Amino acid sequence: LAKTTQPISMDSYEGQEVNITCSHNNIATNDYITWYQQFPSQGPRFIIQGYKTKVTNEVASLFIPADRKSSTLSLPRVSLSDTAVYYCLVGDITGANNLFFGTGTRLTVIP
Amino acid sequence: KAGVTQTPRYLIKTRGQQVTLSCSPISGHRSVSWYQQTPGQGLQFLFEYFSETQRNKGNFPGRFSGRQFSNSRSEMNVSTLELGDSALYLCASSLLGLAGAGSYNEQFFGPGTRLTVL
């Protein structure tokens, strides 16, 4: 099973761009990379998903290098409301790897 | 469209008792997955049901079981409760489930049920 490694925590000031990198050295050909955001006492919420290169939506960008062994979630100009835990998941076609959220990265945005 | 609902939101039980948690997925979603979240272990997958059949299962003891009804609503049962079962139990629904053709489907999570075992 593909396993992901993320930093446990990160701090950032308001207005800055935040990049959270996730390592997934054993990613398989059929695996997609997905990021979720979770606020305290709430369920996780889907942010973005990608397979290769770059994906951008209204919330974030996802950068995936050619070897796909890592990915970087980029949050532009963070605000205090972006303080949350961010999870990186790697999932294959059966969805089995999507089951492992791990402990995520706790992002704290400082005023 | 209404989101995923879970009942009850909070529950207090004592060791040895059993508990049943309920999850109503988004209308039209056929997959329901259950997760346990604790401060030490993070978010851990319990099982997934799709069209009333358990399709994926995590690494939890047999005390944890579930089922899904024909209307896609799902229940999770924990028997012989232990102190370590205290956690936030989250349910997530998706249209086609964890196994998508070429991609996987976004999961929509409910607010969770916070279970405290005394």
Interface residues (C-beta under 8 A of the other chain):
Chain A: Y32 T34 Q38 S41 Q42 G43 P44 R45 F46 Q49 Y51 Y87 G91 I93 T94 G95 A96 N98 L99 F100 F101 G102 T103 G104
Chain B: V4 S33 Y35 Q41 G42 L43 Q44 F45 E48 N56 G58 L88 L90 A92 G97 L98 A99 G100 A101 G102 S103 Y104 E106 Q107 F108 F109 G110 P111 G112 R114
